[in-house]
Amino acid sequence: GQNIDQPTEMTATEGAIVQINCTYQTSGFNGLFWYQQHAGEAPTFLSYNVLDGLEEKGRFSSFLSRSKGYSYLLLKELQMKDSASYLCAVRDNDYKLSFGAGTTVTVRA
Amino acid sequence: TAGITQAPTSQILAAGRSMTLRCTQDMRHNAMYWYRQDLGLGLRLIHYSNTAGTTGKGEVPDGYSVSRANTDDFPLTLASAVPSQTSVYFCASSDSPGQGADTQYFGPGTRLTVL
């Protein structure tokens, strides 16, 4: 099975940077995903890591260390619209995703 | 492009009744999934199908059944609903499960309340 941990809540100021950590213990690993979910809406894909290192995509970056079972999502130049839940998900060797409980980020003016 | 549609949007159901949640995708994706999302627990996989004609059990399959008669449709059936099945249900699809950055696309969800 999978055990995926991420903080429940984070608060940051508009224009700032926030880092959301995710640690995982898995019986198999075939990639790590980050999804964004606004309140009352469906999750949408943000990023994917399968090799160690940093993947950058505009204001969002995601990092993976497989040996440490660790990933983070970095949100830069925060905007009010970034207020949402961010879900860390690990894909196992059977190609199924297991999700963390999500981190709710609140951006304040 | 519609992507993935789910019906109904919300439903209140009496305990012991049966219900089928509908999910249709128009992207010709091979794989489809059903998740439930509960506060503090995140998304949990109920059942999945990697291709039409096949299905598999996820993390929380008990009390649910699925079928995949064709590529586009993946209905989820609750045979005899119980209050613990109160949740938000999301259907998702992906093109090539397990290959690279195979992204799952989610439907808008069905909010189910079992009383």
Interface residues (C-beta under 8 A of the other chain):
Chain A: G1 N30 G31 F33 E41 A42 P43 T44 F45 Y48 V50 L87 A89 R91 D94 Y95 K96 L97 S98 F99 G100 A101 G102
Chain B: A31 Y33 Y35 G40 L41 G42 L43 R44 L45 Y48 N50 G58 E59 F90 P97 G98 G100 A101 D102 T103 Q104 Y105 F106 G107 P108 G109
